[in-house]
């Protein structure tokens, strides 16, 4: 390893930096891309919203380096809205993609809580083209107990490489309101040649429950389709 460091510039080995988190409802920063052999950095968390506004979106996860075995960065969490019927949770950031050939996709960030509606979960990142699994989708944020709040949708799972499993879809957020609707579950990611499709996310609880996500398609040579999510 020491000899490798002498021969390869450090920027090619390093992982991407963490994206900055925000305050005051601003968006979180994106994670840095990895060097040629490094992992992607995680996205930053979105800021908490002021009354009646929307929480900041989570930053996207950084992509892994071109030849990295390490995964893409995870998406940042969406910022919460305050507990009023006017506020909305921020969306979770998307997971970063893996390198060209190998590695798994990063997980999507969870959506933030909102009084009016929860934020959507971020999609999982795609795997490298040869070997790797897709990242899981983030869960949708819950909606508050006032009015007819809507839970956030779960993020879709990422696509696998030629060998690997699809990512699972995220669960939909719950609605705590008497007349509210739960968020839909995310769709499971598909597998390519050998591997199972990701499972669909569960639908969120509400006076009207959210739809469950469908499972991803299994590999064409070997693999089972993912299971559909459940409803409350």
C-alpha positions, 0 to 999 in steps of 0.5 A: 500500500505504501509503495502504491501511494508513492506511485499513485497521486493521493487524489486518485486514492482518496474518498470524496468529502462529506457534503456540508449540512445546512441550517435555516431550510437550505439544501445540504451539499453534495458529497464529493466524488471519489478519486480513481479508486476512492469511495464517494462522499455522503451528502449533507443533511438539509436544513430545518424549515421555518414555519410554513416553509419547506425543509432543505433537500438532502445532498446527493451522494458522490459517485465512487471513483472510476476504478473503485471497489468502494461504494457510492456515497449515501444521500443526505437526509431531507430537512424537517419542517416544523409541526404546522400544517403548512410546512413540508419536509425536504426530499432525501438525496439520491445515492451516489453511483458506483465506479465503472466496473465494480462496487455498489450504489449508495443508499438514498437519504430519508425524506424529512418530516413535514406538517403538511407533507413529508419529503420523498426518499432519495433513489438508491444509486446504481452499481458498477456494470460488472459486479455490485448491488444497487443502493436501497431507496430512502424512506419517505418522511412522515406527515404531521397530525394536522389537516390532511397530511400526505406521507412522502414516497419512498425512493426507488432501489438502484439497479445492480451490475451484471452480478448482484442484487437490485436495491430495495425500495424505501418505505412510504411515510406515514400520515398521522392526520385523521384524513391523511394519506400514506406515502407510496413505497418505492420500486425495487431495483432490477438485477441484470444477469445473475441476482435477485430483484430488490423488494418493493417498499411498504406503503405508508400508514394513513386514513388512506394507506399508501400503495406498496412498491413493486418488486424489481425484476430478477436476473435474466440468467439466474435470480428471482423477482423481488417481493412486492411491499406490504400495506399497513 
